Amino acid sequence: MRLASMPAPGVKLRVDRPFLLVVRHAETGVVYFVCRVTDPA
């Protein structure tokens, strides 16, 4: 993980609905990780 991918200091992220997170390799498109959050509360 590069430092550039981290959120800037002082930025708040509010997750108030279900979401899907996919981490993949930028050049090849290979999926490294998939996560589904159905109840973020």
C-alpha positions as CSV (number, residue, x, y, z in Angstrom):
1,M,0.0,0.0,0.0
2,R,1.3,3.4,-0.9
3,L,1.0,6.4,1.4
4,A,-0.9,8.2,-1.4
5,S,-3.8,5.8,-0.9
6,M,-4.4,6.8,2.7
7,P,-7.0,9.5,3.5
8,A,-5.7,13.0,4.2
9,P,-5.4,13.9,7.9
10,G,-8.6,15.5,9.3
11,V,-10.9,13.9,6.8
12,K,-14.0,12.2,8.2
13,L,-15.6,9.3,6.4
14,R,-19.2,8.5,7.3
15,V,-20.4,5.1,6.2
16,D,-24.2,5.0,6.7
17,R,-25.2,2.4,4.2
18,P,-24.1,-1.1,2.9
19,F,-21.1,-1.1,0.6
20,L,-18.8,-3.4,-1.3
21,L,-15.0,-3.0,-1.1
22,V,-12.7,-4.5,-3.7
23,V,-8.9,-4.3,-3.6
24,R,-7.3,-5.2,-6.9
25,H,-4.0,-4.8,-8.7
26,A,-4.1,-1.7,-10.9
27,E,-2.1,-3.1,-13.8
28,T,-3.4,-6.7,-14.1
29,G,-6.9,-6.3,-12.5
30,V,-6.3,-9.3,-10.2
31,V,-8.6,-9.1,-7.2
32,Y,-6.8,-9.4,-3.9
33,F,-9.6,-8.9,-1.5
34,V,-13.4,-8.5,-1.5
35,C,-15.5,-7.4,1.4
36,R,-19.3,-6.8,1.7
37,V,-20.6,-4.8,4.6
38,T,-24.3,-5.2,5.1
39,D,-24.7,-3.4,8.4
40,P,-22.1,-0.7,9.0
41,A,-23.7,0.5,12.3
